[in-house]
Amino acid sequence: MGLIKFVAMPSGEARAYRSGAPDAYGMIPERRISDGGGLPCRHCLRYVPAGKPYLILAYRPFPALQPYAETGPIFLCAEECERAPESDVMPEIFRSTPDYIVRGYGHDDRIVYGTGAVTPKQDVCTRAHELLQRDDIAYLHMRSSRNNCYQARIERA
């Protein structure tokens, strides 16, 4: 394994949402049926297949509320799916989008200013490696460059 790893949503969180746990806004996740139009599950890091149920929910990938704890919509397979393995290889699901925001967070789970940048997909791993060499950065988020939606966490391997 390399110097970084892409990390999907923890299985315990995915199970809780599938069981009806409220999302970051205290709402029960919405259940829909996929038309196959590119709905990325944040647990298996695959698209929800056409005809399969999925959940839409507000997700806050931080341990506690605080001013920098960004919350946004995500999709999740409504049926049990296998969590994506942690890997230094960018998951296939992220290879069709031209670019992402890569942003560093400190040990206090707050944005480290000056680290966020729209990054071409082919440079995400290099940028992540560079940022994670800094002592003030605990982990990274990879987010949509168009809508700022959370995609995955990137950590040191």
C-alpha positions in Angstrom: 0.0 0.0 0.0 1.1 3.5 -0.7 1.4 6.6 1.5 -2.3 7.6 1.4 -5.5 5.7 1.6 -9.1 6.5 0.4 -11.6 5.8 3.2 -15.3 5.2 2.6 -18.1 5.8 5.1 -17.8 3.5 8.1 -20.1 0.4 8.0 -21.6 1.2 11.4 -22.8 4.6 10.1 -24.2 3.1 6.9 -26.1 0.3 8.9 -27.5 2.9 11.2 -28.9 5.0 8.3 -30.3 1.9 6.7 -32.1 1.1 9.9 -33.8 4.5 10.1 -31.3 6.5 12.2 -31.8 10.2 11.7 -29.3 12.0 9.5 -27.2 15.1 10.5 -30.4 17.2 10.4 -32.4 14.8 12.5 -34.4 13.6 9.5 -35.1 10.0 8.5 -33.2 9.3 5.2 -35.3 9.6 2.1 -35.8 6.3 0.2 -35.8 6.4 -3.6 -35.3 4.0 -6.6 -32.3 4.6 -8.8 -32.7 5.3 -12.4 -29.1 4.4 -12.9 -28.1 8.1 -13.3 -24.9 8.1 -11.4 -25.8 8.0 -7.7 -22.5 7.4 -5.9 -22.9 5.3 -2.7 -20.4 6.7 0.0 -20.1 3.2 1.6 -19.3 0.9 -1.3 -18.0 3.7 -3.5 -20.0 2.4 -6.5 -22.9 3.7 -8.3 -26.4 2.6 -7.1 -27.6 0.3 -9.9 -30.8 1.1 -11.9 -33.9 -0.3 -10.2 -32.2 -0.6 -6.8 -33.3 1.5 -3.7 -31.1 4.1 -2.3 -31.1 6.7 0.5 -30.6 10.4 0.4 -29.5 12.0 3.6 -27.6 14.9 5.2 -24.2 13.7 6.2 -21.7 15.4 8.5 -18.4 13.4 8.4 -17.1 15.0 11.7 -17.3 13.6 15.2 -19.0 16.7 16.7 -20.8 19.9 15.8 -18.5 22.9 15.4 -18.3 25.8 12.9 -16.3 23.9 10.3 -18.3 20.6 10.4 -19.7 20.8 6.9 -23.0 19.0 6.2 -24.3 18.0 2.9 -26.4 15.5 0.9 -25.1 12.1 0.0 -26.4 8.9 -1.5 -26.2 5.5 0.1 -27.3 2.0 -1.1 -30.5 1.3 0.8 -29.6 -2.4 0.8 -26.5 -3.8 2.5 -23.4 -3.3 0.4 -19.8 -4.2 1.0 -17.7 -1.3 2.2 -15.0 -0.2 -0.3 -11.6 -1.4 0.8 -9.1 1.2 1.9 -6.6 1.7 -0.8 -4.0 4.1 -2.2 -5.7 3.7 -5.6 -8.4 6.2 -6.4 -11.7 4.3 -6.5 -13.0 3.8 -10.1 -16.2 5.8 -9.2 -14.1 9.0 -9.0 -12.4 8.7 -12.3 -15.2 10.0 -14.5 -15.3 13.5 -12.9 -12.6 16.0 -14.1 -11.7 17.5 -10.8 -12.4 17.6 -7.0 -11.8 19.8 -4.1 -9.1 18.4 -1.8 -9.0 20.1 1.6 -7.0 19.5 4.8 -8.4 19.3 8.3 -6.5 19.7 11.5 -6.4 17.4 14.6 -9.3 19.6 15.9 -11.4 18.7 12.8 -11.3 22.2 11.5 -10.3 23.4 8.0 -6.6 24.1 7.7 -6.7 27.4 5.7 -4.8 27.5 2.5 -5.1 23.7 1.8 -8.4 23.6 -0.2 -8.0 23.6 -3.9 -9.8 22.4 -7.0 -7.6 19.6 -8.1 -7.7 17.7 -11.4 -8.5 14.1 -10.8 -5.1 12.9 -12.1 -3.4 15.1 -9.4 -5.6 14.1 -6.4 -3.2 11.4 -5.1 -0.1 13.7 -5.5 -1.9 16.6 -3.8 -3.1 14.3 -1.0 0.4 13.0 -0.5 1.9 16.5 -0.3 -0.7 17.7 2.2 -0.5 14.7 4.4 3.2 15.3 4.9 2.3 18.3 7.0 2.1 17.9 10.7 -0.8 20.3 11.0 -3.0 18.1 8.8 -4.8 15.1 10.3 -6.8 14.0 7.3 -8.3 15.3 4.0 -11.7 15.4 2.4 -12.3 14.9 -1.3 -15.3 16.8 -2.2 -17.2 17.6 -5.4 -15.8 20.7 -7.1 -19.2 21.6 -8.4 -21.4 21.2 -5.3 -18.9 20.7 -2.5 -20.6 17.3 -1.7 -18.5 15.0 0.5 -17.0 12.1 -1.6 -14.4 10.3 0.6 -11.9 10.8 3.3 -8.1 10.5 2.6 -5.7 9.5 5.3 -2.1 8.5 5.8 -1.6 4.8 5.0 
